[in-house]
């Protein structure tokens, strides 16, 4: 990692396509809200939260268990506002200009929190982030694929009053045993509502989930999609249809999807023409977006052009961040001129 590359990562305007609000509550925020709301956590410092995660999160299922634990500190509208506001502050520090946040309301619903409380808090946070930090946030409503299909369909229908703040629907949580096709109806409803469609697929399960996401659910993007490398026909299909894979390499390393970080599939997929971007997924667990970019340099040997390609893809193939491209291209032009 040269200083020049480190500076590029720090200063380049970036988008982020794949980050979960509930899984991204900063340690400082979790501790503050836990104390305020009388919610006991198994750690009492930022270092303690980091240590707890390191000891207890070894795969996707254990991550989801920890995710639910930390999210339990949110109880009211002000809490949800503060979570998004603090995430926006962190985004500004990283020169993130556009961020797509998965809001996983079902994780709050299971605790009896009304949807209106969550949505109003998140929306107020989004507006404050744009005003105070200049970071544009787009919300993706996350479907918990482990829930019954009829419950997920009802969740999508219940988004109707919030279409002025929600632009997309996604699918996440434990993948194995919960194929995409279970939620075909929910995606049909989302399509009729005009929502952009994406889904976690091919993360800790196989290529069939990716095929089903793009061919049956009609997804315009795939989150993770790392297993696509196992099917040459799927690789060609993704490349030909310009379907973005919103990847999170550090997260995949944490959940041990590959033998070593150097074995991650993003490089061969990009070499085959598949569009990819990188995101932090859940920063308290795997580090922020700057750390994610540093990872593909250190572990996969990505150079400046690849880093710029990833950042440009995060805007060009985003849900609604394309208007940031002229400023991005101007920045890159100035950067290259300065270096020459």
C-alpha positions, 0 to 999 in steps of 0.5 A: 500500500503506497501513500499515493494509493492510500490517498486515492482511497481516502480522497476519491468520491465514492458510492456504497451500494451494500450496507445494512443499517441494523448491522452497522450501528457504530459502537459509540452509538450502540453504547449510548443508546443502550445506556439511555434505554436501559438495554444491557450489552455484553460489552461496555466500550468500543474496544469491548464490542470489537473483542466481542465480535471477534470472539463470537462471529464466525459465519453468517448465522452467528453474525445474524445473532450478534446483529439482533443483539446490537440492534436491540438498543433501538426502541424509539424514533430518536434512536433510529434517527441517531443511528442513520445520522451517525452513519452519515457522519462516518460516510462524510469522513470517508468521502462517500457521496452516495450511500444505499442503506438496507433497512431491515425492518423485520429485525425490529418488527420481531421486537414489536417496534411499529414500522412507522416509528422506524421509518420516521426515525430513518427518514429524519436521519436521512434528511439531516445527513444530506443537510449537514454532511452532503451525503445522499442516502437511498433506502432499500427495504430488506426482506428477511428471507427466513420468514414465511413468504406471506409475512414477507409479502405483507411487509412489501405491501406495508411499504406503500405509505413510504414510497417517498423514502424507499426506492428499492427492495432487497432480500437478506439474512440466512441464505441456506435453506431459504431460496430466492424463489420462496419470495417470488410474490413479494418481488412481484408486488415490489415490481408493481410498486415501481421499486428497484429490485436486488437480493443477496444471492450466491453468498453462502449458497450456490449459483441457482439462487443467483439465476433465480434472483435475476430470472424469476425475481427480476433483480436488477442487481445481486448483492454478494454473488460471489459463487457466480464464479462457479458457473461460466454460463452465469458469469457470461450472463451477468456480464452481458446483462450488465448486472452489478454484483455489490460485493463485500470482500471483508465480510466474505472473509469474516464468514470464511467463504474462501480459504484465504482473502486472496482466493476471493472471486471478485478479481476473476469475475471482473476480469471476465467482464462482470460489473462489481462494486465494493461496500462495507456491508456491516462496518462494526464487524469488518471495518469501513469502506476505506478498509474495504478498499485497502483490502482489495489492494493488500489481498488481491493486488488491485491497482489505481485503475481497478479502484477507480473502476470500482468507485465509478461502478458504485455510482454508474450502476447504483439505484439513483446516484448517476447524477454524481458521475460528472463530478466523479469523472472531473475528480478522476481527471484532476487526480490523473493530471496531478499525478502526471 
